[in-house]
Amino acid sequence: FSQFFIFASVQPTDHAPSSDKLQLVKYSMADANKLDASASGEFVRKASSFRNWISRDGSTSFPAESGRYHLYVANQCPWAHRTMVTRKLKGLEDAISMDIAHFRRDEEGWKFFPVISGCTPDTLYGFSHLKDVYLLSDKDYQGRISVPVLWDKKTKTVVNNESSEIIQMLNSEFNDFCKTEEQRAMDLYPEHLRKEIDSINEWVYRDINNGVYRAGFSSKQEPYDRAVREVFAALDRVEEILSRQRYLAGSQLTLADVRLYTTLARFDPVYVGTFKCNKKRIVDYPNLWGYLRDLYHTPGFGETTNRFFIENGYQGTNVRNPHGIVAIGPDINYDEPHDRATQFSQ
């Protein structure tokens, strides 16, 4: 496309909301590349706009109800993918409906293009683009059109578009509607591990989840070099942690693992080449590679991972790939055996 929204510039952050507003207009590629770039050439991610909370006990304006809420996602997006994994882990497919946007955007942003397998129409309103959903929520909205979106069908409003908060709500506030007792009992953010999880999330987000974007969208050599060094220093740190325990926070699967997984699943297919994070691959880390395969075969992870969408979404645009040619590799065998469950059994 000659004009479209830059992929990384429309994703939410894990930090406090900002009052920044942008005009909802068609950006040329030159404009798009300026949206998140500082004068130093460093990529700076914008904050999410909608930060409301759904409550199980009805203490907020958005009480948890089965069938009331809806997710808008894009499968190639790591931030949206977090919500897809958590929704599946908790067995909330019947309680929270979901639509999947096309893996490439056009001049008006995220679009619905159901003729592609794996994409859906906007099943609620029949809109062609996600921007129309935002404008239905607020006709004067001038902010970013990002995924994921947690939508309230009853009030026709965006509840939240910050992935780190949405996955917390999916974990705790919809337990009355989980499919099984096991899923209802599953706690991915347990009280006794929250301090540890929060600490892990802070540096994993800064140096890995967002670090690959800081590398890939740097417009000058120095911030790129700095970002890449920080990405791989953090991956080395994770490799050491995973040499001692099955998951990031110990023996229990948590939201910290969900958040890291969606970056790892994209690392070798797209971040190594497209984002120039090529010092090492995940398959070169024995523990990280085993951990990624372990998660991939955990229900909720692999089944929501679509490599075709990931590779075409990142590579099939002219942001960093002027001809839109999608690489044929790499070969990744997630079925290669691992023994992490046995290795760290108690």
C-alpha angles and dihedrals in degrees: 000000000000091000130026144126115284110252100231097037096070100051122106125249134227093236139083119302120265131218091223113130128194128194112253096235138125110279124206115226090257090055093045093054090056096054098087101018122110124209088261091060093250121137111244117190119221121231129251119260107210116061107162122140133229112216131204092207095049094245093133134055089261112059118192111260132163112250095010100097133059135193124220110197143159113221097218093054113096093208093053090042089062090064093046091054094046093046089053095044091053095044095239099140092112094043099047119037121210142204125198121214125215116276093240127055129216133204091297096048128239110022137190112236109164096177086082112081110249094028123099136202119247093275094191104052108359093242118164095216137032091234088073090059091053091048091049087057092047120004090200095049112138102168135101121308099222140159140264102052123182104204132195110219092192098057095023094232141124107255098186139346098183109106096204090058096041092057090051090054092048089051098051115011102056100048092121089066103044115127097235139025089243092056091045090054094046109108114188093179105040119184095239092055101039096099090051093044093049091050092050093046092053097060096031090055094045098044105026115017093041095017093076089054091048087055098041097047100039110125096199133052100240098056089043092053091047094048094049092049089052092048093055095040087056093046088052088052091051091047090057093048091050091051087068104037141021098241136027095259097036131273096345129081110239142171087270088069092047091053094048095043096064091057095044091051089058098039104087096031097051118352095061092058111016095041095034093237090143108136089104139349127233089248087062091064109076096203098037091048092050090046092051091051090046092055094041090061093045109101109261098030112067094032091059094046113098112184093185091058092043096050096041093043094054102031103031095074133078096237092098099353111055096189095043093230111163116216116243095223179028107138107226120183109200089174092067105121121259130180102205095124091054094038093057100031114136 
